Amino acid sequence: MITNKAVLIDRDGTINLDEKGYISKPEDFNIFPFASSAINLLNKLGYKVLVVSNQSGIARGYFTEQDLQLIHNKMIDELKKDNAFIDKAYYCPYYHDAVIPEYKQNLEMRKPELGMFYQALKEYDFHIKSSFMIGDKQDDIIFGKNAGLTSILVMTGKGMDALSDLEKWKIKPDYIAENLLVASQLISHLTKNKK
């Protein structure tokens, strides 16, 4: 019997500020003040916390996978200081208009395609119907819904823009939340109601 459950979380605009375009160095990476409380709550609820992030800046030549690793190290270390733990950060460096040829492939890894979902599912073997996807863009919601996850659109990052276009979407989020902390509180509420 599968007992693991997971919350997959988009990175830019959901965990951290997304105002400068492509974040290419750790000093430009700033976590939202509520992110550690949100992730700590998910940890306490027993969810695997998995980041799933498109990082086409690598394919575009703006930064390298090594640069991204430094940024993710900062994210993990800063959250850890507040007892908030990410189990794994998945990312897709591939893009159809890549300027670096090796990154013009494996496009099934890029959200809303499900490559990162299948990677995470294989590694953590979580129960899909008990798991969630949180993000600030349409691609996050399509990714979550197509994977069979309960999807939550947050209003940080590009979320307000996404909300204004919502009536045009064919696939809509299951829930809308102000930010990652409110989304985590909603998950807490839904989890308790299922018991």
PyMOL CGO cylinders between C-alpha atoms (Angstrom):
from pymol import cmd
from pymol.cgo import CYLINDER

trace = [
    CYLINDER, 0.00, 0.00, 0.00, 1.31, 3.47, -0.94, 0.3, 1, 1, 1, 1, 1, 1,
    CYLINDER, 1.31, 3.47, -0.94, 1.55, 5.68, 2.14, 0.3, 1, 1, 1, 1, 1, 1,
    CYLINDER, 1.55, 5.68, 2.14, 3.62, 8.61, 0.83, 0.3, 1, 1, 1, 1, 1, 1,
    CYLINDER, 3.62, 8.61, 0.83, 1.85, 11.81, -0.12, 0.3, 1, 1, 1, 1, 1, 1,
    CYLINDER, 1.85, 11.81, -0.12, 3.47, 14.82, -1.76, 0.3, 1, 1, 1, 1, 1, 1,
    CYLINDER, 3.47, 14.82, -1.76, 3.07, 18.50, -2.45, 0.3, 1, 1, 1, 1, 1, 1,
    CYLINDER, 3.07, 18.50, -2.45, 4.74, 19.57, -5.69, 0.3, 1, 1, 1, 1, 1, 1,
    CYLINDER, 4.74, 19.57, -5.69, 5.55, 23.28, -5.68, 0.3, 1, 1, 1, 1, 1, 1,
    CYLINDER, 5.55, 23.28, -5.68, 6.58, 25.62, -8.46, 0.3, 1, 1, 1, 1, 1, 1,
    CYLINDER, 6.58, 25.62, -8.46, 9.61, 27.74, -7.51, 0.3, 1, 1, 1, 1, 1, 1,
    CYLINDER, 9.61, 27.74, -7.51, 9.66, 31.24, -9.06, 0.3, 1, 1, 1, 1, 1, 1,
    CYLINDER, 9.66, 31.24, -9.06, 6.70, 33.33, -7.95, 0.3, 1, 1, 1, 1, 1, 1,
    CYLINDER, 6.70, 33.33, -7.95, 5.54, 30.67, -5.49, 0.3, 1, 1, 1, 1, 1, 1,
    CYLINDER, 5.54, 30.67, -5.49, 8.48, 30.09, -3.11, 0.3, 1, 1, 1, 1, 1, 1,
    CYLINDER, 8.48, 30.09, -3.11, 10.51, 33.14, -4.09, 0.3, 1, 1, 1, 1, 1, 1,
    CYLINDER, 10.51, 33.14, -4.09, 10.04, 36.59, -5.57, 0.3, 1, 1, 1, 1, 1, 1,
    CYLINDER, 10.04, 36.59, -5.57, 9.90, 36.62, -9.36, 0.3, 1, 1, 1, 1, 1, 1,
    CYLINDER, 9.90, 36.62, -9.36, 10.47, 40.25, -10.35, 0.3, 1, 1, 1, 1, 1, 1,
    CYLINDER, 10.47, 40.25, -10.35, 13.87, 40.30, -12.03, 0.3, 1, 1, 1, 1, 1, 1,
    CYLINDER, 13.87, 40.30, -12.03, 13.23, 37.85, -14.86, 0.3, 1, 1, 1, 1, 1, 1,
    CYLINDER, 13.23, 37.85, -14.86, 15.74, 35.03, -14.98, 0.3, 1, 1, 1, 1, 1, 1,
    CYLINDER, 15.74, 35.03, -14.98, 17.43, 34.46, -11.61, 0.3, 1, 1, 1, 1, 1, 1,
    CYLINDER, 17.43, 34.46, -11.61, 21.00, 33.56, -12.45, 0.3, 1, 1, 1, 1, 1, 1,
    CYLINDER, 21.00, 33.56, -12.45, 22.87, 33.96, -9.15, 0.3, 1, 1, 1, 1, 1, 1,
    CYLINDER, 22.87, 33.96, -9.15, 22.13, 33.26, -5.47, 0.3, 1, 1, 1, 1, 1, 1,
    CYLINDER, 22.13, 33.26, -5.47, 22.22, 36.92, -4.42, 0.3, 1, 1, 1, 1, 1, 1,
    CYLINDER, 22.22, 36.92, -4.42, 19.21, 37.61, -6.69, 0.3, 1, 1, 1, 1, 1, 1,
    CYLINDER, 19.21, 37.61, -6.69, 17.21, 34.77, -5.13, 0.3, 1, 1, 1, 1, 1, 1,
    CYLINDER, 17.21, 34.77, -5.13, 14.86, 36.01, -2.38, 0.3, 1, 1, 1, 1, 1, 1,
    CYLINDER, 14.86, 36.01, -2.38, 12.44, 33.68, -0.60, 0.3, 1, 1, 1, 1, 1, 1,
    CYLINDER, 12.44, 33.68, -0.60, 9.00, 35.01, 0.34, 0.3, 1, 1, 1, 1, 1, 1,
    CYLINDER, 9.00, 35.01, 0.34, 8.85, 35.65, 4.12, 0.3, 1, 1, 1, 1, 1, 1,
    CYLINDER, 8.85, 35.65, 4.12, 5.95, 33.18, 4.49, 0.3, 1, 1, 1, 1, 1, 1,
    CYLINDER, 5.95, 33.18, 4.49, 7.57, 30.33, 2.52, 0.3, 1, 1, 1, 1, 1, 1,
    CYLINDER, 7.57, 30.33, 2.52, 9.35, 28.67, 5.44, 0.3, 1, 1, 1, 1, 1, 1,
    CYLINDER, 9.35, 28.67, 5.44, 6.17, 28.61, 7.58, 0.3, 1, 1, 1, 1, 1, 1,
    CYLINDER, 6.17, 28.61, 7.58, 4.27, 27.14, 4.63, 0.3, 1, 1, 1, 1, 1, 1,
    CYLINDER, 4.27, 27.14, 4.63, 6.81, 24.38, 3.98, 0.3, 1, 1, 1, 1, 1, 1,
    CYLINDER, 6.81, 24.38, 3.98, 7.24, 23.67, 7.69, 0.3, 1, 1, 1, 1, 1, 1,
    CYLINDER, 7.24, 23.67, 7.69, 3.47, 23.10, 7.93, 0.3, 1, 1, 1, 1, 1, 1,
    CYLINDER, 3.47, 23.10, 7.93, 3.58, 20.65, 4.99, 0.3, 1, 1, 1, 1, 1, 1,
    CYLINDER, 3.58, 20.65, 4.99, 6.50, 18.85, 6.67, 0.3, 1, 1, 1, 1, 1, 1,
    CYLINDER, 6.50, 18.85, 6.67, 4.46, 18.52, 9.89, 0.3, 1, 1, 1, 1, 1, 1,
    CYLINDER, 4.46, 18.52, 9.89, 1.51, 17.16, 7.91, 0.3, 1, 1, 1, 1, 1, 1,
    CYLINDER, 1.51, 17.16, 7.91, 3.77, 14.40, 6.58, 0.3, 1, 1, 1, 1, 1, 1,
    CYLINDER, 3.77, 14.40, 6.58, 3.96, 15.49, 2.94, 0.3, 1, 1, 1, 1, 1, 1,
    CYLINDER, 3.96, 15.49, 2.94, 7.03, 15.07, 0.77, 0.3, 1, 1, 1, 1, 1, 1,
    CYLINDER, 7.03, 15.07, 0.77, 7.83, 18.59, -0.47, 0.3, 1, 1, 1, 1, 1, 1,
    CYLINDER, 7.83, 18.59, -0.47, 9.07, 18.52, -4.07, 0.3, 1, 1, 1, 1, 1, 1,
    CYLINDER, 9.07, 18.52, -4.07, 9.97, 21.58, -6.11, 0.3, 1, 1, 1, 1, 1, 1,
    CYLINDER, 9.97, 21.58, -6.11, 9.20, 21.33, -9.85, 0.3, 1, 1, 1, 1, 1, 1,
    CYLINDER, 9.20, 21.33, -9.85, 10.60, 24.23, -11.84, 0.3, 1, 1, 1, 1, 1, 1,
    CYLINDER, 10.60, 24.23, -11.84, 11.07, 25.13, -15.51, 0.3, 1, 1, 1, 1, 1, 1,
    CYLINDER, 11.07, 25.13, -15.51, 14.52, 26.70, -15.88, 0.3, 1, 1, 1, 1, 1, 1,
    CYLINDER, 14.52, 26.70, -15.88, 14.82, 27.57, -19.56, 0.3, 1, 1, 1, 1, 1, 1,
    CYLINDER, 14.82, 27.57, -19.56, 17.43, 30.22, -18.68, 0.3, 1, 1, 1, 1, 1, 1,
    CYLINDER, 17.43, 30.22, -18.68, 19.93, 27.36, -18.85, 0.3, 1, 1, 1, 1, 1, 1,
    CYLINDER, 19.93, 27.36, -18.85, 18.90, 26.49, -22.43, 0.3, 1, 1, 1, 1, 1, 1,
    CYLINDER, 18.90, 26.49, -22.43, 18.93, 30.18, -23.33, 0.3, 1, 1, 1, 1, 1, 1,
    CYLINDER, 18.93, 30.18, -23.33, 22.52, 30.51, -22.08, 0.3, 1, 1, 1, 1, 1, 1,
    CYLINDER, 22.52, 30.51, -22.08, 21.72, 32.95, -19.25, 0.3, 1, 1, 1, 1, 1, 1,
    CYLINDER, 21.72, 32.95, -19.25, 23.15, 30.68, -16.55, 0.3, 1, 1, 1, 1, 1, 1,
    CYLINDER, 23.15, 30.68, -16.55, 24.43, 27.12, -16.11, 0.3, 1, 1, 1, 1, 1, 1,
    CYLINDER, 24.43, 27.12, -16.11, 23.19, 24.08, -14.23, 0.3, 1, 1, 1, 1, 1, 1,
    CYLINDER, 23.19, 24.08, -14.23, 26.03, 24.73, -11.76, 0.3, 1, 1, 1, 1, 1, 1,
    CYLINDER, 26.03, 24.73, -11.76, 24.67, 28.26, -11.16, 0.3, 1, 1, 1, 1, 1, 1,
    CYLINDER, 24.67, 28.26, -11.16, 21.21, 26.79, -10.60, 0.3, 1, 1, 1, 1, 1, 1,
    CYLINDER, 21.21, 26.79, -10.60, 22.62, 24.33, -8.07, 0.3, 1, 1, 1, 1, 1, 1,
    CYLINDER, 22.62, 24.33, -8.07, 24.07, 27.24, -6.06, 0.3, 1, 1, 1, 1, 1, 1,
    CYLINDER, 24.07, 27.24, -6.06, 20.66, 28.95, -6.11, 0.3, 1, 1, 1, 1, 1, 1,
    CYLINDER, 20.66, 28.95, -6.11, 18.93, 25.75, -4.97, 0.3, 1, 1, 1, 1, 1, 1,
    CYLINDER, 18.93, 25.75, -4.97, 21.53, 25.26, -2.24, 0.3, 1, 1, 1, 1, 1, 1,
    CYLINDER, 21.53, 25.26, -2.24, 20.69, 28.76, -0.97, 0.3, 1, 1, 1, 1, 1, 1,
    CYLINDER, 20.69, 28.76, -0.97, 16.95, 28.00, -1.07, 0.3, 1, 1, 1, 1, 1, 1,
    CYLINDER, 16.95, 28.00, -1.07, 17.35, 24.72, 0.82, 0.3, 1, 1, 1, 1, 1, 1,
    CYLINDER, 17.35, 24.72, 0.82, 19.78, 26.20, 3.39, 0.3, 1, 1, 1, 1, 1, 1,
    CYLINDER, 19.78, 26.20, 3.39, 17.64, 29.28, 4.10, 0.3, 1, 1, 1, 1, 1, 1,
    CYLINDER, 17.64, 29.28, 4.10, 14.50, 27.22, 4.55, 0.3, 1, 1, 1, 1, 1, 1,
    CYLINDER, 14.50, 27.22, 4.55, 16.34, 24.71, 6.74, 0.3, 1, 1, 1, 1, 1, 1,
    CYLINDER, 16.34, 24.71, 6.74, 17.25, 27.53, 9.16, 0.3, 1, 1, 1, 1, 1, 1,
    CYLINDER, 17.25, 27.53, 9.16, 13.50, 27.86, 9.83, 0.3, 1, 1, 1, 1, 1, 1,
    CYLINDER, 13.50, 27.86, 9.83, 12.93, 24.10, 10.11, 0.3, 1, 1, 1, 1, 1, 1,
    CYLINDER, 12.93, 24.10, 10.11, 11.40, 23.89, 6.63, 0.3, 1, 1, 1, 1, 1, 1,
    CYLINDER, 11.40, 23.89, 6.63, 12.65, 21.04, 4.49, 0.3, 1, 1, 1, 1, 1, 1,
    CYLINDER, 12.65, 21.04, 4.49, 12.46, 20.37, 0.75, 0.3, 1, 1, 1, 1, 1, 1,
    CYLINDER, 12.46, 20.37, 0.75, 12.86, 16.69, -0.09, 0.3, 1, 1, 1, 1, 1, 1,
    CYLINDER, 12.86, 16.69, -0.09, 14.06, 17.36, -3.64, 0.3, 1, 1, 1, 1, 1, 1,
    CYLINDER, 14.06, 17.36, -3.64, 14.19, 20.17, -6.21, 0.3, 1, 1, 1, 1, 1, 1,
    CYLINDER, 14.19, 20.17, -6.21, 13.49, 18.98, -9.76, 0.3, 1, 1, 1, 1, 1, 1,
    CYLINDER, 13.49, 18.98, -9.76, 14.06, 21.30, -12.69, 0.3, 1, 1, 1, 1, 1, 1,
    CYLINDER, 14.06, 21.30, -12.69, 13.81, 21.29, -16.47, 0.3, 1, 1, 1, 1, 1, 1,
    CYLINDER, 13.81, 21.29, -16.47, 16.72, 23.00, -18.28, 0.3, 1, 1, 1, 1, 1, 1,
    CYLINDER, 16.72, 23.00, -18.28, 15.30, 22.17, -21.74, 0.3, 1, 1, 1, 1, 1, 1,
    CYLINDER, 15.30, 22.17, -21.74, 13.59, 24.57, -24.14, 0.3, 1, 1, 1, 1, 1, 1,
    CYLINDER, 13.59, 24.57, -24.14, 12.44, 24.32, -27.76, 0.3, 1, 1, 1, 1, 1, 1,
    CYLINDER, 12.44, 24.32, -27.76, 14.30, 27.52, -28.73, 0.3, 1, 1, 1, 1, 1, 1,
    CYLINDER, 14.30, 27.52, -28.73, 17.50, 26.62, -26.87, 0.3, 1, 1, 1, 1, 1, 1,
    CYLINDER, 17.50, 26.62, -26.87, 20.65, 28.44, -27.98, 0.3, 1, 1, 1, 1, 1, 1,
    CYLINDER, 20.65, 28.44, -27.98, 22.70, 25.62, -26.43, 0.3, 1, 1, 1, 1, 1, 1,
    CYLINDER, 22.70, 25.62, -26.43, 21.96, 22.58, -28.65, 0.3, 1, 1, 1, 1, 1, 1,
    CYLINDER, 21.96, 22.58, -28.65, 22.13, 19.93, -25.90, 0.3, 1, 1, 1, 1, 1, 1,
    CYLINDER, 22.13, 19.93, -25.90, 19.15, 21.57, -24.19, 0.3, 1, 1, 1, 1, 1, 1,
    CYLINDER, 19.15, 21.57, -24.19, 16.88, 21.47, -27.24, 0.3, 1, 1, 1, 1, 1, 1,
    CYLINDER, 16.88, 21.47, -27.24, 15.71, 17.93, -26.37, 0.3, 1, 1, 1, 1, 1, 1,
    CYLINDER, 15.71, 17.93, -26.37, 13.75, 16.15, -23.60, 0.3, 1, 1, 1, 1, 1, 1,
    CYLINDER, 13.75, 16.15, -23.60, 10.91, 18.64, -23.92, 0.3, 1, 1, 1, 1, 1, 1,
    CYLINDER, 10.91, 18.64, -23.92, 8.60, 16.22, -22.08, 0.3, 1, 1, 1, 1, 1, 1,
    CYLINDER, 8.60, 16.22, -22.08, 10.44, 17.38, -18.94, 0.3, 1, 1, 1, 1, 1, 1,
    CYLINDER, 10.44, 17.38, -18.94, 9.09, 20.93, -19.29, 0.3, 1, 1, 1, 1, 1, 1,
    CYLINDER, 9.09, 20.93, -19.29, 5.83, 21.83, -17.54, 0.3, 1, 1, 1, 1, 1, 1,
    CYLINDER, 5.83, 21.83, -17.54, 3.02, 21.47, -18.46, 0.3, 1, 1, 1, 1, 1, 1,
    CYLINDER, 3.02, 21.47, -18.46, 4.37, 18.16, -19.81, 0.3, 1, 1, 1, 1, 1, 1,
    CYLINDER, 4.37, 18.16, -19.81, 4.66, 15.52, -17.10, 0.3, 1, 1, 1, 1, 1, 1,
    CYLINDER, 4.66, 15.52, -17.10, 8.32, 14.48, -17.16, 0.3, 1, 1, 1, 1, 1, 1,
    CYLINDER, 8.32, 14.48, -17.16, 9.15, 15.97, -13.75, 0.3, 1, 1, 1, 1, 1, 1,
    CYLINDER, 9.15, 15.97, -13.75, 5.99, 14.47, -12.27, 0.3, 1, 1, 1, 1, 1, 1,
    CYLINDER, 5.99, 14.47, -12.27, 6.92, 10.96, -13.43, 0.3, 1, 1, 1, 1, 1, 1,
    CYLINDER, 6.92, 10.96, -13.43, 10.47, 11.45, -12.15, 0.3, 1, 1, 1, 1, 1, 1,
    CYLINDER, 10.47, 11.45, -12.15, 9.17, 12.47, -8.72, 0.3, 1, 1, 1, 1, 1, 1,
    CYLINDER, 9.17, 12.47, -8.72, 6.57, 9.69, -8.65, 0.3, 1, 1, 1, 1, 1, 1,
    CYLINDER, 6.57, 9.69, -8.65, 9.20, 7.07, -9.46, 0.3, 1, 1, 1, 1, 1, 1,
    CYLINDER, 9.20, 7.07, -9.46, 11.52, 8.35, -6.76, 0.3, 1, 1, 1, 1, 1, 1,
    CYLINDER, 11.52, 8.35, -6.76, 8.98, 8.97, -3.98, 0.3, 1, 1, 1, 1, 1, 1,
    CYLINDER, 8.98, 8.97, -3.98, 6.12, 6.58, -4.87, 0.3, 1, 1, 1, 1, 1, 1,
    CYLINDER, 6.12, 6.58, -4.87, 3.42, 8.90, -3.52, 0.3, 1, 1, 1, 1, 1, 1,
    CYLINDER, 3.42, 8.90, -3.52, -0.36, 8.48, -3.62, 0.3, 1, 1, 1, 1, 1, 1,
    CYLINDER, -0.36, 8.48, -3.62, -1.49, 10.75, -6.46, 0.3, 1, 1, 1, 1, 1, 1,
    CYLINDER, -1.49, 10.75, -6.46, -5.04, 11.42, -5.23, 0.3, 1, 1, 1, 1, 1, 1,
    CYLINDER, -5.04, 11.42, -5.23, -3.70, 12.50, -1.81, 0.3, 1, 1, 1, 1, 1, 1,
    CYLINDER, -3.70, 12.50, -1.81, -1.14, 14.85, -3.35, 0.3, 1, 1, 1, 1, 1, 1,
    CYLINDER, -1.14, 14.85, -3.35, -1.14, 18.48, -4.53, 0.3, 1, 1, 1, 1, 1, 1,
    CYLINDER, -1.14, 18.48, -4.53, 0.42, 20.91, -7.01, 0.3, 1, 1, 1, 1, 1, 1,
    CYLINDER, 0.42, 20.91, -7.01, 0.87, 24.59, -6.08, 0.3, 1, 1, 1, 1, 1, 1,
    CYLINDER, 0.87, 24.59, -6.08, 1.94, 27.25, -8.59, 0.3, 1, 1, 1, 1, 1, 1,
    CYLINDER, 1.94, 27.25, -8.59, 1.35, 30.74, -9.96, 0.3, 1, 1, 1, 1, 1, 1,
    CYLINDER, 1.35, 30.74, -9.96, 0.99, 30.02, -13.68, 0.3, 1, 1, 1, 1, 1, 1,
    CYLINDER, 0.99, 30.02, -13.68, -1.40, 28.25, -16.03, 0.3, 1, 1, 1, 1, 1, 1,
    CYLINDER, -1.40, 28.25, -16.03, 1.28, 25.67, -16.91, 0.3, 1, 1, 1, 1, 1, 1,
    CYLINDER, 1.28, 25.67, -16.91, 1.51, 24.70, -13.23, 0.3, 1, 1, 1, 1, 1, 1,
    CYLINDER, 1.51, 24.70, -13.23, -2.22, 24.07, -13.06, 0.3, 1, 1, 1, 1, 1, 1,
    CYLINDER, -2.22, 24.07, -13.06, -2.34, 22.11, -16.34, 0.3, 1, 1, 1, 1, 1, 1,
    CYLINDER, -2.34, 22.11, -16.34, 0.63, 20.06, -15.10, 0.3, 1, 1, 1, 1, 1, 1,
    CYLINDER, 0.63, 20.06, -15.10, -1.08, 19.33, -11.79, 0.3, 1, 1, 1, 1, 1, 1,
    CYLINDER, -1.08, 19.33, -11.79, -4.48, 18.50, -13.24, 0.3, 1, 1, 1, 1, 1, 1,
    CYLINDER, -4.48, 18.50, -13.24, -3.06, 16.25, -15.99, 0.3, 1, 1, 1, 1, 1, 1,
    CYLINDER, -3.06, 16.25, -15.99, -1.02, 14.43, -13.34, 0.3, 1, 1, 1, 1, 1, 1,
    CYLINDER, -1.02, 14.43, -13.34, -4.17, 13.81, -11.27, 0.3, 1, 1, 1, 1, 1, 1,
    CYLINDER, -4.17, 13.81, -11.27, -3.06, 16.10, -8.42, 0.3, 1, 1, 1, 1, 1, 1,
    CYLINDER, -3.06, 16.10, -8.42, -5.28, 18.59, -6.62, 0.3, 1, 1, 1, 1, 1, 1,
    CYLINDER, -5.28, 18.59, -6.62, -4.14, 21.95, -7.98, 0.3, 1, 1, 1, 1, 1, 1,
    CYLINDER, -4.14, 21.95, -7.98, -3.87, 25.29, -6.18, 0.3, 1, 1, 1, 1, 1, 1,
    CYLINDER, -3.87, 25.29, -6.18, -3.21, 28.59, -7.97, 0.3, 1, 1, 1, 1, 1, 1,
    CYLINDER, -3.21, 28.59, -7.97, -1.47, 31.21, -5.79, 0.3, 1, 1, 1, 1, 1, 1,
    CYLINDER, -1.47, 31.21, -5.79, -1.80, 34.97, -6.27, 0.3, 1, 1, 1, 1, 1, 1,
    CYLINDER, -1.80, 34.97, -6.27, 1.92, 35.73, -5.86, 0.3, 1, 1, 1, 1, 1, 1,
    CYLINDER, 1.92, 35.73, -5.86, 4.30, 35.90, -8.83, 0.3, 1, 1, 1, 1, 1, 1,
    CYLINDER, 4.30, 35.90, -8.83, 2.27, 35.75, -12.05, 0.3, 1, 1, 1, 1, 1, 1,
    CYLINDER, 2.27, 35.75, -12.05, -0.83, 34.58, -10.17, 0.3, 1, 1, 1, 1, 1, 1,
    CYLINDER, -0.83, 34.58, -10.17, -2.85, 37.80, -10.51, 0.3, 1, 1, 1, 1, 1, 1,
    CYLINDER, -2.85, 37.80, -10.51, -2.25, 37.79, -14.28, 0.3, 1, 1, 1, 1, 1, 1,
    CYLINDER, -2.25, 37.79, -14.28, -3.28, 34.14, -14.39, 0.3, 1, 1, 1, 1, 1, 1,
    CYLINDER, -3.28, 34.14, -14.39, -6.45, 34.89, -12.41, 0.3, 1, 1, 1, 1, 1, 1,
    CYLINDER, -6.45, 34.89, -12.41, -7.52, 37.64, -14.83, 0.3, 1, 1, 1, 1, 1, 1,
    CYLINDER, -7.52, 37.64, -14.83, -7.29, 35.12, -17.71, 0.3, 1, 1, 1, 1, 1, 1,
    CYLINDER, -7.29, 35.12, -17.71, -8.95, 32.30, -15.79, 0.3, 1, 1, 1, 1, 1, 1,
    CYLINDER, -8.95, 32.30, -15.79, -12.25, 32.34, -17.69, 0.3, 1, 1, 1, 1, 1, 1,
    CYLINDER, -12.25, 32.34, -17.69, -10.34, 31.55, -20.91, 0.3, 1, 1, 1, 1, 1, 1,
    CYLINDER, -10.34, 31.55, -20.91, -8.64, 28.49, -19.40, 0.3, 1, 1, 1, 1, 1, 1,
    CYLINDER, -8.64, 28.49, -19.40, -9.88, 25.06, -20.42, 0.3, 1, 1, 1, 1, 1, 1,
    CYLINDER, -9.88, 25.06, -20.42, -8.31, 23.50, -17.32, 0.3, 1, 1, 1, 1, 1, 1,
    CYLINDER, -8.31, 23.50, -17.32, -9.02, 25.38, -14.09, 0.3, 1, 1, 1, 1, 1, 1,
    CYLINDER, -9.02, 25.38, -14.09, -7.41, 25.09, -10.63, 0.3, 1, 1, 1, 1, 1, 1,
    CYLINDER, -7.41, 25.09, -10.63, -9.23, 23.18, -7.91, 0.3, 1, 1, 1, 1, 1, 1,
    CYLINDER, -9.23, 23.18, -7.91, -8.51, 26.02, -5.47, 0.3, 1, 1, 1, 1, 1, 1,
    CYLINDER, -8.51, 26.02, -5.47, -7.14, 29.56, -5.45, 0.3, 1, 1, 1, 1, 1, 1,
    CYLINDER, -7.14, 29.56, -5.45, -5.06, 30.84, -2.51, 0.3, 1, 1, 1, 1, 1, 1,
    CYLINDER, -5.06, 30.84, -2.51, -3.45, 34.16, -1.65, 0.3, 1, 1, 1, 1, 1, 1,
    CYLINDER, -3.45, 34.16, -1.65, 0.03, 32.65, -1.29, 0.3, 1, 1, 1, 1, 1, 1,
    CYLINDER, 0.03, 32.65, -1.29, 1.97, 29.50, -0.45, 0.3, 1, 1, 1, 1, 1, 1,
    CYLINDER, 1.97, 29.50, -0.45, 1.20, 29.73, 3.27, 0.3, 1, 1, 1, 1, 1, 1,
    CYLINDER, 1.20, 29.73, 3.27, -2.54, 30.05, 2.66, 0.3, 1, 1, 1, 1, 1, 1,
    CYLINDER, -2.54, 30.05, 2.66, -2.29, 27.13, 0.20, 0.3, 1, 1, 1, 1, 1, 1,
    CYLINDER, -2.29, 27.13, 0.20, -0.54, 25.03, 2.87, 0.3, 1, 1, 1, 1, 1, 1,
    CYLINDER, -0.54, 25.03, 2.87, -3.21, 25.97, 5.44, 0.3, 1, 1, 1, 1, 1, 1,
    CYLINDER, -3.21, 25.97, 5.44, -5.85, 24.91, 2.91, 0.3, 1, 1, 1, 1, 1, 1,
    CYLINDER, -5.85, 24.91, 2.91, -4.07, 21.56, 2.47, 0.3, 1, 1, 1, 1, 1, 1,
    CYLINDER, -4.07, 21.56, 2.47, -4.02, 21.18, 6.26, 0.3, 1, 1, 1, 1, 1, 1,
    CYLINDER, -4.02, 21.18, 6.26, -7.75, 21.81, 6.38, 0.3, 1, 1, 1, 1, 1, 1,
    CYLINDER, -7.75, 21.81, 6.38, -8.48, 19.40, 3.50, 0.3, 1, 1, 1, 1, 1, 1,
    CYLINDER, -8.48, 19.40, 3.50, -6.23, 16.73, 5.07, 0.3, 1, 1, 1, 1, 1, 1,
    CYLINDER, -6.23, 16.73, 5.07, -8.00, 16.96, 8.44, 0.3, 1, 1, 1, 1, 1, 1,
    CYLINDER, -8.00, 16.96, 8.44, -11.41, 16.77, 6.76, 0.3, 1, 1, 1, 1, 1, 1,
    CYLINDER, -11.41, 16.77, 6.76, -10.40, 13.54, 4.96, 0.3, 1, 1, 1, 1, 1, 1,
    CYLINDER, -10.40, 13.54, 4.96, -9.61, 11.74, 8.23, 0.3, 1, 1, 1, 1, 1, 1,
]
cmd.load_cgo(trace, "trace")
